[in-house]
């Protein structure tokens, strides 16, 4: 099942008065580029979470965000009276020594901002909370996988449609191929007749050179290889779960055949078809960048 590298997943778990929210976002990238943002209390589990994400998502620029909110009333912070008194005594002593009046000065608010004046009890992370965290991560990964599958289905349908258009345009080229040879023959004969008298032309040698020149402009091999590339493109999509890189290589080979066909065409109608093929191929390459 083909997947896109673009996706989004979100999950929530509530436990012990806390709500854990996990979000996973991904964009296309050649390798797995994983960025993890966790609360400090979960930092020791980062490597384990990274491992779980890398197993599921394989490639892409991935952001994993974890947020924790309290769902119960938190105990108020307590003031350390001894520390507060010490700070106040020092401030008052300095103000008296320097003759600075403390009237109308927000001394209390200033001291409350000092280190260790307010004491907030730190809540320990329980094993149950870590289980809830991992569960939320797995659920978010499941959601992003669903998103990637849906996006991948739409992507590959569009890409295969464009591959088929290129294949059909090979048939359009064949419409002009026979007339192209006659036009080339007449053009060469006309150019020679303009500069060389007819009596001085060796017809046998002229025919040999003409055949050699026309063989160089033959595009049969390019058409066959381009058709085979289009067929192989379909086979890769049908047989592989992560065909993104391989499809990129196939698209490059298709581009080489289309370019060669255009350089050999020597015909304005075929050149127009080649331009249309190139336009479809560029759109294919853009879409392939998002395929896993």
C-alpha positions in Angstrom: 0.0 0.0 0.0 1.6 3.2 -1.2 1.8 6.1 1.3 2.5 9.8 1.2 5.3 11.3 3.4 2.9 14.1 4.3 0.6 13.5 7.3 -0.8 14.5 10.6 -1.8 12.5 13.7 -3.1 13.4 17.2 -4.0 11.5 20.3 -4.8 12.2 23.9 -4.6 10.2 27.2 -5.9 11.2 30.6 -4.4 9.7 33.8 -3.8 10.7 37.4 -5.2 14.2 36.9 -3.1 14.9 33.8 -4.0 15.1 30.1 -1.2 14.0 27.7 -1.5 15.2 24.2 0.7 13.9 21.4 0.9 15.4 17.9 2.9 14.0 14.9 3.5 15.9 11.7 5.5 14.9 8.7 6.6 16.3 5.4 8.7 14.9 2.6 12.5 14.3 3.0 15.1 12.0 1.6 15.8 10.4 5.0 14.1 10.3 8.4 14.6 13.8 9.9 13.0 13.5 13.4 12.5 16.4 15.8 11.1 15.6 19.3 9.8 18.1 21.8 9.0 16.7 25.2 8.4 18.1 28.7 11.5 17.9 30.9 9.9 15.2 33.0 9.7 12.8 30.0 13.2 13.5 28.7 14.7 10.2 29.9 12.2 8.3 27.6 13.1 10.3 24.4 15.3 7.6 22.8 12.6 5.0 23.3 10.0 7.3 21.7 12.4 8.1 18.8 12.8 4.4 18.1 9.0 3.8 18.0 8.5 6.7 15.5 11.4 5.6 13.3 9.9 2.0 13.0 6.6 3.3 11.8 7.4 6.4 9.6 10.7 5.3 8.0 11.2 8.5 5.9 10.2 12.1 6.1 10.7 15.3 8.1 8.8 14.4 11.2 7.9 16.5 14.3 6.7 14.8 17.5 5.2 17.1 20.1 4.1 16.1 23.6 2.1 18.4 25.9 1.0 17.8 29.4 -1.9 19.7 31.2 -3.2 19.3 34.7 -6.9 18.4 34.9 -7.1 18.9 38.7 -6.5 21.8 41.1 -2.8 22.2 41.8 -1.6 22.8 45.4 -0.7 26.4 45.9 3.0 27.3 46.0 4.3 27.9 49.6 6.6 30.8 50.6 9.9 29.9 52.3 9.7 32.3 55.2 13.3 32.0 56.2 14.6 32.7 52.6 12.1 35.6 52.3 13.3 37.1 55.6 16.9 36.8 54.6 16.3 38.6 51.2 14.3 41.3 52.9 17.0 41.9 55.6 19.7 42.2 52.9 17.6 44.6 50.8 16.8 46.8 53.8 20.4 46.8 54.9 21.7 47.9 51.5 18.9 50.6 51.2 19.8 52.0 54.6 23.5 52.0 53.9 23.0 53.8 50.5 20.2 56.1 51.8 17.6 54.7 49.3 14.0 55.0 50.4 11.9 51.8 50.1 8.6 53.8 50.3 6.4 53.1 47.3 8.8 50.5 46.0 7.4 47.0 45.2 9.8 45.2 47.6 7.5 42.3 48.4 6.9 41.5 44.7 10.6 41.8 43.9 11.6 39.4 46.7 8.9 36.9 45.6 10.7 36.6 42.3 14.0 35.7 43.9 15.3 32.1 43.7 13.9 29.6 46.2 11.4 32.0 47.8 8.4 30.1 46.3 8.4 26.4 46.7 6.3 24.3 44.3 6.1 20.6 44.9 7.3 18.7 41.9 5.0 15.8 40.9 6.8 12.6 40.2 6.2 10.8 36.9 4.6 7.4 37.7 5.0 4.2 35.6 1.3 4.5 34.7 1.9 7.9 33.3 4.7 6.6 31.0 2.4 3.8 29.8 -0.2 6.4 29.0 2.4 8.5 27.1 3.5 5.5 25.0 -0.1 4.6 24.3 -0.8 8.2 23.1 2.3 8.1 20.9 1.2 4.8 19.3 -2.3 6.1 18.7 -0.9 9.3 17.1 1.3 7.2 14.8 -1.7 5.1 13.8 -3.6 8.3 12.9 -0.7 9.7 10.8 -0.4 6.3 9.0 -4.1 6.5 8.0 -3.5 10.0 6.8 -0.5 8.9 4.8 -2.3 6.0 3.2 -5.2 8.3 2.1 -2.8 10.9 0.7 -0.7 8.2 -1.0 -3.7 6.7 -2.8 -4.6 10.1 -4.2 -1.0 10.8 -5.2 -0.4 7.5 -7.0 -3.7 7.7 -8.9 -2.6 11.1 -10.2 0.9 10.0 -11.1 -0.2 6.8 -12.9 -2.7 8.8 -14.9 0.1 11.1 -16.1 2.3 8.1 -16.9 -0.5 6.7 -19.0 -0.8 10.0 -20.8 2.9 9.8 -21.7 2.4 6.3 -23.0 -0.5 7.4 -25.2 1.5 10.3 -26.6 4.0 7.7 -28.0 1.1 6.6 -30.2 0.5 10.2 -31.2 4.2 10.4 -32.3 3.7 7.5 -34.7 1.0 9.4 -36.6 3.7 11.9 -37.8 6.6 9.5 -38.1 6.1 8.2 -41.7 5.4 11.6 -43.1 8.4 13.0 -41.3 10.8 10.7 -43.2 9.4 11.9 -46.6 9.7 15.5 -45.5 13.3 14.9 -44.6 14.1 13.2 -47.9 12.5 16.0 -49.9 14.3 18.7 -47.9 17.7 17.1 -48.4 17.1 16.5 -52.1 15.9 20.1 -52.5 19.0 21.6 -50.7 21.4 19.5 -52.8 19.7 20.4 -56.1 20.0 24.1 -55.2 23.8 23.9 -55.1 24.8 20.9 -57.2 23.7 20.2 -60.8 21.6 17.1 -61.2 24.1 15.6 -63.6 26.9 15.7 -61.0 24.9 13.8 -58.4 25.8 10.1 -57.9 22.3 8.7 -57.1 23.6 5.5 -55.6 25.9 7.4 -53.2 23.1 9.8 -52.5 20.7 7.0 -51.6 23.4 5.4 -49.3 24.0 8.7 -47.4 20.3 9.4 -47.2 19.6 5.9 -45.6 22.5 6.4 -43.2 21.2 9.9 -42.2 17.6 8.7 -41.7 18.8 5.7 -39.6 20.4 8.2 -37.2 17.0 9.9 -36.9 15.1 6.6 -36.2 13.2 6.8 -32.9 12.0 3.2 -32.7 14.3 2.3 -29.9 13.4 5.4 -27.9 9.7 4.6 -28.2 10.1 1.0 -27.2 12.2 1.9 -24.1 9.8 4.7 -23.1 6.9 2.2 -23.3 8.8 -0.3 -21.2 9.6 2.4 -18.6 5.9 3.3 -18.4 5.0 -0.4 -17.9 7.8 -0.8 -15.3 6.5 2.3 -13.4 3.1 0.5 -13.0 4.8 -2.7 -11.9 6.8 -1.0 -9.2 3.7 0.7 -7.8 1.8 -2.6 -7.7 4.6 -4.6 -6.1 6.4 -2.4 -3.5 5.1 -0.6 -0.4 7.8 2.1 -0.4 8.5 2.7 -4.1 9.3 6.5 -3.8 13.1 6.3 -4.5 12.7 3.6 -7.3 10.0 5.6 -9.0 12.4 8.6 -9.0 15.0 6.6 -10.9 12.4 5.3 -13.4 11.2 8.9 -14.0 14.8 9.9 -14.7 15.1 7.1 -17.3 11.8 8.2 -18.9 13.2 11.7 -19.1 16.3 10.5 -21.0 14.2 8.7 -23.6 11.9 11.7 -24.0 14.9 14.1 -24.5 16.5 11.8 -27.1 13.2 11.4 -28.9 12.9 15.2 -29.1 16.5 15.7 -30.3 16.0 13.1 -33.1 12.5 14.2 -34.0 13.4 16.8 -36.7 9.6 17.6 -36.9 7.6 20.4 -35.4 4.5 18.3 -34.7 6.6 15.6 -32.8 8.4 18.4 -30.9 5.1 19.7 -29.6 4.2 16.2 -28.4 7.6 15.9 -26.7 7.0 19.2 -24.9 3.7 17.8 -23.6 5.5 14.7 -22.4 8.0 16.7 -20.6 5.3 18.8 -18.9 3.6 15.6 -17.6 7.0 14.2 -16.5 7.8 17.3 -14.4 4.5 17.0 -12.6 5.2 13.3 -12.0 8.6 14.1 -10.5 7.0 16.7 -8.2 4.5 14.2 -6.9 7.0 11.4 -6.5 8.9 13.6 -4.0 6.0 13.1 -1.6 5.7 9.3 -2.0 7.3 7.1 0.7 
